[in-house]
Amino acid sequence: MIPDWMNPVSRGNGEITRLVILHTNDVHSRIEPFPEDGSRNAGMGGAAIRAALIEKIRKENEHVLLFDSGDIFQGTPYFNFYLGELDIKLMTAMRYDATTMGNHDFDAGLENFEKQIREHGNFPVILSNYDFSDTVMHDKYLSRQIFQKGNIKIGVTGAGIELDGLVPQSLYGATQYLDPIAHATKQADILKYDEKCDLVICLSHLGYKYDSPKVSDIMLAQNSRSIDIILGGHTHTFMDKPDIYRNKEGDNVIIHQVGWAGLRLGKIDVTLEKNRKNKCVSCEGIWVKEV
């Protein structure tokens, strides 16, 4: 749990909506829990336990959104055998609201990712800075999406990592990488100012931070505007509590990431007042294990 990161909700006349945002990243085809072999992660993770935890939270809360920040694929023999089919089917069964793409989601080729999403997915792929115009993904992704929960509009965009040097060109084909800060900001501005969203989220696979000048979630937070929350991935960072940075206009941006392999489920509780002046946020990473 963290203190309020924006003005605390007042006892004004605005309508109050409480929203729960659940999120995962870098699950890497971890379908089953880690084996009971005495290791640190023994018995933890796994799709069935995560699904039960998600359903429990949904039963306890009226307004819930569920997101993923990429690297759905690669990491266990389930991917080698099923090429992501099982992963996407399970995400569909868990009723994910949206995902973005990570570098490992290209591992069996862009055509395979498109096939799995088309045949087995019922949630959007959201990315602002990959231009798929000349690829099979040209009509399988969105630059932004709006979700309505009660009287609140939540806008979502996404940001993907530079592919060159990380993914063989033969796997991403004619995909064009664009500046993530400029393009995520452009979509966030549309969501906030044109679409009048009360909250703007970026699903990011940029990575939390680096020692090099490589674009990270921290850089995105500090050099963008209109984004309220960044749900991160790629660096497998277990964050006990979110970080808060000021954007280029001096507004707060929260960054959260929950490690890898589905060991944690991120949970962000947001209380919003419809006039958009008052927001409260608390956040935690829930260990995915039998109880």
C-alpha positions as CSV (number, residue, x, y, z in Angstrom):
1,M,0.0,0.0,0.0
2,I,1.2,3.5,-0.7
3,P,0.0,7.0,0.4
4,D,-2.3,9.0,-1.9
5,W,-0.3,10.2,-4.9
6,M,-2.8,12.8,-6.0
7,N,-5.1,15.1,-4.1
8,P,-7.1,13.0,-1.6
9,V,-10.8,12.4,-2.4
10,S,-12.8,15.1,-0.7
11,R,-16.3,15.1,0.6
12,G,-17.5,17.1,-2.4
13,N,-20.6,16.6,-4.5
14,G,-18.8,14.6,-7.3
15,E,-19.8,11.0,-8.0
16,I,-17.3,8.6,-6.5
17,T,-16.2,5.5,-8.4
18,R,-13.9,2.8,-7.1
19,L,-11.9,0.9,-9.7
20,V,-9.6,-2.1,-9.3
21,I,-6.9,-2.5,-11.9
22,L,-5.3,-5.9,-12.1
23,H,-2.2,-6.5,-14.2
24,T,0.5,-9.0,-15.2
25,N,3.7,-8.8,-17.2
26,D,6.3,-11.2,-18.5
27,V,4.3,-14.3,-17.7
28,H,6.4,-16.3,-20.3
29,S,4.1,-19.3,-20.8
30,R,4.2,-20.2,-17.1
31,I,1.0,-22.3,-17.3
32,E,1.7,-24.5,-14.3
33,P,3.0,-23.5,-10.8
34,F,6.7,-23.8,-10.3
35,P,7.5,-27.5,-9.3
36,E,7.5,-28.5,-5.7
37,D,11.3,-29.0,-5.6
38,G,12.2,-27.0,-2.5
39,S,13.3,-23.9,-4.5
40,R,12.3,-20.4,-3.7
41,N,9.3,-20.3,-6.0
42,A,8.1,-23.9,-5.4
43,G,4.4,-24.3,-5.8
44,M,3.9,-20.6,-6.8
45,G,2.3,-19.1,-9.9
46,G,0.3,-20.9,-12.5
47,A,-2.7,-20.0,-14.6
48,A,-5.3,-21.8,-12.5
49,I,-4.4,-20.1,-9.2
50,R,-4.2,-16.7,-10.9
51,A,-7.6,-17.2,-12.5
52,A,-9.1,-18.1,-9.1
53,L,-7.6,-15.0,-7.6
54,I,-8.9,-12.8,-10.4
55,E,-12.4,-14.2,-10.0
56,K,-12.3,-13.7,-6.2
57,I,-11.4,-10.0,-6.7
58,R,-14.1,-9.6,-9.3
59,K,-16.7,-11.0,-7.0
60,E,-15.6,-8.5,-4.3
61,N,-15.5,-5.4,-6.5
62,E,-18.0,-3.9,-9.0
63,H,-15.5,-2.3,-11.3
64,V,-12.4,-4.3,-12.3
65,L,-10.0,-4.1,-15.3
66,L,-7.4,-6.7,-16.2
67,F,-4.3,-5.9,-18.3
68,D,-1.1,-7.5,-19.4
69,S,2.1,-5.7,-20.4
70,G,3.7,-8.2,-22.8
71,D,6.0,-11.2,-23.1
72,I,3.1,-13.5,-22.9
73,F,5.1,-16.1,-24.9
74,Q,8.3,-18.1,-24.4
75,G,9.8,-19.7,-21.3
76,T,8.4,-23.2,-20.9
77,P,7.8,-26.2,-23.1
78,Y,4.1,-25.1,-23.4
79,F,5.2,-22.4,-25.8
80,N,7.5,-24.7,-27.8
81,F,4.6,-27.1,-28.3
82,Y,1.6,-24.8,-28.6
83,L,3.3,-21.6,-29.9
84,G,1.1,-19.4,-27.6
85,E,-2.3,-20.9,-28.4
86,L,-2.7,-22.1,-24.8
87,D,-1.6,-18.8,-23.4
88,I,-4.1,-16.7,-25.4
89,K,-6.9,-19.2,-24.7
90,L,-6.2,-18.9,-21.0
91,M,-6.1,-15.1,-21.1
92,T,-9.4,-15.1,-23.0
93,A,-10.9,-17.4,-20.3
94,M,-9.7,-15.1,-17.6
95,R,-11.3,-12.2,-19.5
96,Y,-8.3,-9.9,-19.9
97,D,-9.4,-6.5,-21.1
98,A,-6.2,-5.7,-23.1
99,T,-2.6,-6.5,-23.6
100,T,0.4,-5.0,-25.3
101,M,3.3,-6.8,-27.0
102,G,6.7,-7.7,-25.7
103,N,9.7,-8.7,-27.7
104,H,9.2,-12.4,-26.9
105,D,5.7,-12.3,-28.4
106,F,7.6,-12.2,-31.8
107,D,9.5,-15.4,-31.0
108,A,7.5,-17.6,-33.4
109,G,7.1,-14.8,-35.9
110,L,4.6,-12.0,-36.2
111,E,2.4,-14.2,-38.3
112,N,2.1,-16.7,-35.4
113,F,1.2,-13.9,-32.9
114,E,-1.5,-12.6,-35.3
115,K,-2.9,-16.2,-35.8
116,Q,-3.1,-16.8,-32.0
117,I,-4.8,-13.5,-31.4
118,R,-7.2,-13.9,-34.3
119,E,-8.2,-17.5,-33.6
120,H,-8.1,-17.5,-29.8
121,G,-8.1,-14.0,-28.4
122,N,-11.1,-11.7,-27.6
123,F,-9.2,-8.8,-26.2
124,P,-7.4,-5.9,-28.0
125,V,-3.6,-5.6,-28.5
126,I,-2.8,-1.9,-27.7
127,L,0.4,-0.3,-29.1
128,S,1.1,3.3,-30.0
129,N,4.6,3.0,-31.4
130,Y,4.7,0.0,-33.6
131,D,3.5,0.6,-37.2
132,F,2.1,-2.6,-38.4
133,S,0.7,-1.1,-41.6
134,D,2.6,-3.5,-44.0
135,T,2.2,-6.6,-41.8
136,V,-0.5,-9.2,-41.0
137,M,-1.1,-7.3,-37.8
138,H,-2.3,-4.2,-39.6
139,D,-6.0,-4.7,-38.5
140,K,-5.3,-6.6,-35.3
141,Y,-4.1,-3.8,-33.0
142,L,-5.3,-0.4,-31.6
143,S,-3.3,2.7,-30.7
144,R,-5.7,3.4,-27.9
145,Q,-8.9,2.1,-26.3
146,I,-11.5,3.4,-23.9
147,F,-13.1,1.4,-21.2
148,Q,-16.2,2.6,-19.3
149,K,-16.6,1.6,-15.7
150,G,-19.6,3.1,-14.0
151,N,-19.4,6.8,-14.6
152,I,-15.7,6.8,-15.3
153,K,-13.8,6.6,-18.6
154,I,-10.5,4.9,-18.6
155,G,-8.2,5.4,-21.6
156,V,-5.5,2.9,-22.4
157,T,-2.5,3.1,-24.8
158,G,0.7,1.1,-25.1
159,A,4.4,1.4,-25.7
160,G,6.7,-1.3,-27.1
161,I,10.5,-1.7,-26.9
162,E,13.0,-1.2,-29.7
163,L,13.1,-4.4,-31.7
164,D,16.2,-4.0,-33.7
165,G,19.1,-5.8,-32.0
166,L,16.7,-7.6,-29.6
167,V,14.5,-9.5,-32.1
168,P,15.7,-11.0,-35.4
169,Q,14.3,-8.9,-38.3
170,S,12.9,-12.0,-39.9
171,L,10.5,-12.4,-37.0
172,Y,9.1,-8.8,-36.9
173,G,9.1,-8.3,-40.7
174,A,8.0,-4.9,-41.9
175,T,7.1,-3.7,-38.4
176,Q,8.2,-0.1,-37.9
177,Y,9.4,1.1,-34.5
178,L,8.4,4.6,-33.6
179,D,9.5,6.9,-30.7
180,P,7.5,5.5,-27.7
181,I,7.5,8.8,-25.7
182,A,6.2,10.9,-28.6
183,H,3.6,8.4,-29.7
184,A,2.4,7.3,-26.3
185,T,2.0,11.0,-25.3
186,K,0.1,11.7,-28.5
187,Q,-2.4,8.9,-27.8
188,A,-2.6,9.9,-24.1
189,D,-3.4,13.5,-25.1
190,I,-6.2,12.3,-27.3
191,L,-7.6,10.2,-24.5
192,K,-7.4,12.9,-21.9
193,Y,-8.3,16.0,-23.8
194,D,-10.4,14.9,-26.8
195,E,-12.0,11.8,-25.3
196,K,-12.3,13.3,-21.8
197,C,-11.0,10.2,-20.1
198,D,-10.8,10.4,-16.3
199,L,-7.8,8.1,-16.1
200,V,-5.1,7.3,-18.7
201,I,-3.0,4.1,-18.5
202,C,0.0,3.1,-20.6
203,L,0.7,-0.6,-20.9
204,S,4.5,-0.6,-21.4
205,H,7.1,-3.1,-22.4
206,L,9.9,-0.6,-22.3
207,G,11.5,-1.8,-19.1
208,Y,11.6,-0.1,-15.7
209,K,15.0,1.6,-15.8
210,Y,18.5,1.1,-17.3
211,D,22.0,2.4,-16.6
212,S,22.2,3.3,-20.3
213,P,20.2,6.0,-22.1
214,K,17.8,3.3,-23.4
215,V,14.1,4.5,-23.1
216,S,12.5,3.2,-19.9
217,D,9.3,3.6,-18.0
218,I,11.0,6.3,-15.8
219,M,12.0,8.2,-18.9
220,L,8.4,7.9,-20.3
221,A,7.0,9.1,-17.1
222,Q,9.3,12.1,-16.8
223,N,9.1,13.2,-20.5
224,S,5.4,12.6,-21.3
225,R,2.1,14.2,-20.3
226,S,-1.5,13.0,-19.8
227,I,-0.4,9.5,-18.6
228,D,-1.5,8.7,-15.0
229,I,-0.3,5.1,-14.6
230,I,2.4,3.1,-16.4
231,L,2.0,-0.7,-16.0
232,G,5.4,-2.0,-16.9
233,G,7.2,-5.1,-18.2
234,H,10.4,-6.4,-19.8
235,T,12.9,-6.0,-16.9
236,H,11.2,-8.5,-14.6
237,T,11.2,-6.0,-11.8
238,F,9.5,-7.1,-8.6
239,M,8.3,-3.8,-7.1
240,D,7.2,-3.9,-3.5
241,K,5.6,-0.6,-4.0
242,P,5.1,1.6,-7.1
243,D,7.4,4.5,-7.9
244,I,6.0,8.0,-8.5
245,Y,7.6,10.5,-10.9
246,R,6.6,13.9,-12.1
247,N,5.9,14.3,-15.8
248,K,6.9,17.3,-17.9
249,E,3.9,19.3,-16.7
250,G,4.6,18.5,-13.0
251,D,1.8,15.9,-12.6
252,N,2.3,12.6,-10.8
253,V,2.8,9.4,-12.7
254,I,2.7,6.0,-11.0
255,I,4.9,3.1,-12.3
256,H,4.3,-0.5,-11.3
257,Q,5.6,-3.8,-12.4
258,V,5.2,-7.3,-10.9
259,G,8.2,-9.3,-11.8
260,W,7.8,-12.3,-14.1
261,A,6.4,-15.8,-14.6
262,G,3.0,-14.9,-13.1
263,L,4.4,-15.0,-9.6
264,R,2.5,-11.9,-8.6
265,L,-0.7,-10.3,-9.7
266,G,-0.6,-6.5,-9.6
267,K,-3.5,-4.8,-7.9
268,I,-4.1,-1.0,-8.0
269,D,-7.1,0.4,-6.2
270,V,-8.2,3.8,-7.6
271,T,-10.9,6.0,-6.2
272,L,-12.0,8.7,-8.6
273,E,-14.3,11.7,-8.3
274,K,-16.1,12.5,-11.5
275,N,-14.9,16.1,-11.6
276,R,-11.4,14.6,-12.2
277,K,-9.8,16.8,-9.6
278,N,-9.6,14.2,-6.9
279,K,-8.0,10.8,-7.2
280,C,-6.6,8.4,-4.6
281,V,-4.5,5.3,-5.5
282,S,-3.2,2.4,-3.4
283,C,-1.2,-0.5,-4.9
284,E,0.2,-3.9,-4.1
285,G,1.6,-7.0,-5.7
286,I,-0.3,-10.2,-4.6
287,W,1.7,-13.4,-4.6
288,V,0.0,-16.0,-6.7
289,K,-0.1,-19.1,-4.5
290,E,-2.5,-21.6,-3.0
291,V,-4.0,-20.4,0.3
